[in-house]
Amino acid sequence: MTPPVTTAHAPITPLTPTLQRVARHLANGLTPKEIAAQTGLSTVTVRQYVRDIRESLHCPPRCKPPVIVHRLFITQQVASPMADRSTPQLSPEQLLLLRAVAEHSDARDIAVAAKLAPADQRAALDQLLAKTGARDTTHLVILAHGWKLLPTDPAARSGASQ
């Protein structure tokens, strides 16, 4: 199977100040609805801004928030967070799953990248969330960047970004 062609290595378009503000909220783990409530913008407007951020970062059209947040950090559009708790000891398999969650949106792609059977992916992810204390996968990616567990150099990533 031929991997999908992406523009992941194309130059990143710097975010406008408005998109920067929305991106910072995303990087804090807020959903578009929560961003709208905090900023006074409509949810429709926030969703459009998230689409604009995706395009600027060359993310696939339907990628999930953890992928967008990871891209925001590795492209330095948003500063990586500081760790607010100690780094957990993760196994090599858990680190591989962590990276897969940060780089892929589709459950099957995550399982393949993490070298897991698709049927085992959910249980492994639930275990990783519990071990790290993350409330969801976006929070997991935010914590992982704070702990310096994910690469921060765009060239170091696998290039897959679905």
Sequence and secondary structure as in RCSB ss.txt:
>XXXX:A:sequence
MTPPVTTAHAPITPLTPTLQRVARHLANGLTPKEIAAQTGLSTVTVRQYVRDIRESLHCPPRCKPPVIVHRLFIT
QQVASPMADRSTPQLSPEQLLLLRAVAEHSDARDIAVAAKLAPADQRAALDQLLAKTGARDTTHLVILAHGWKLL
PTDPAARSGASQ
>XXXX:A:secstr
       TTS      HHHHHHHHHHHTT  HHHHHHHH   HHHHHHHHHHHHHHTT  TT  HHHHHHHHHHT
TSS     SS      HHHHHHHHHHHH  SHHHHHHHTT  HHHHHHHHHHHHHHHT SSHHHHHHHHHHTT S
   GGGS S   
